[in-house]
């Protein structure tokens, strides 16, 4: 088997359904498998998987075991030469796995993990797609925003690996756990995700462990994946506590203990987690008009009149209006949808996907907010 896609789910039933549908399409020309691990969700995620995807391996954990252990359980069941760690709040393009595997095999036998270009639900690039090792200094430049002030200065621009742009491929140190592809043997060699960390710094730790073997991690920009991101975590007091613990875990594991640095990191991680928490506004966007892209006779029951189009070229933006665009995922490919989102991103546009399989509309207007699900 060539590829095992590992999806760890926790209470995102509708995003999980969309993710699995996109992965199924992306695996049509690959000998692959999907393994879904559920961390004791209280919604009907497991029932949905059993009903709609009975052929897919589902592992039901009795407790929320955290990101590292949940993924390690999935990888232990994997049979693929390659594994892809994938968040449930993602959408992959139909060509994503084919392109990433082809690049993996073409560049070097010394390749560790490959990540790809991640965009949010508004089509905007997510800078955490590529990062540097957050050494004490690099973490300092991030926490205090120096990377924004001096984006072209090597001393300050390492956190988001700004030595390459979002539209360039190349070696980077750290990749994000929303999408990580690597050889299964390498994952097992480094011990997988460290189960002493519940979540948040696990992808940094795994990337760093791979670097320590002498291999190079790689950012690949030629395929894009939607990562709704804000859906994964409710940024409450528990979030802040776990985020601070995760950052302190990584530094204690990999860097020499220093009282000054320890104090700085405690203050910095608290400030950073507080900032992240406050970014989650969950604002409601008032829509002036809808555009629905479909090649069928689809008619959706929406709150306002919609214009139905069958060709992307027929769309003309009206910047003075708040427009929501809805894609019929039955008649348009995820590759087409992702390409359109990136090409047409604008402050007055929001994007949602319609899934006929369960009659719902899904998406997110902001990477810091929870996603929106409309049941029809």
Secondary structure, DSSP 8 states (H G I E B T S, - for coil): --EEEEEEESS-HHHHHHHHHHHHHHTTTS-EEEEEEEE--SSSHHHHHHHH-TTSEEEEESS--HHHHHHHHHHHH---SEEEEEETTEEE-TTHHHHHHHHHHHH-TTEEEEEEEEE-TTS-B-GGGSB----HHHHHHHHTTHHHHTTT-TTT-TTTTTTS-TT--EEESB--TTEEEEEHHHHHHTTSS-TTS-SSSHHHHHHHHHHHTT-EEEEEEEEEEEE--TTS---SHHHHHHHHHHHHHHHHHHS---HHHHHHHHHHHHHHHHHHHHH--------SEEEEE-SS------SS-EEEES-GGG----TTS-EEEEEETTTS-HHHHHHHHHHH--TTEEEEEEETTTTEEEE-S-TTS--EEEE-
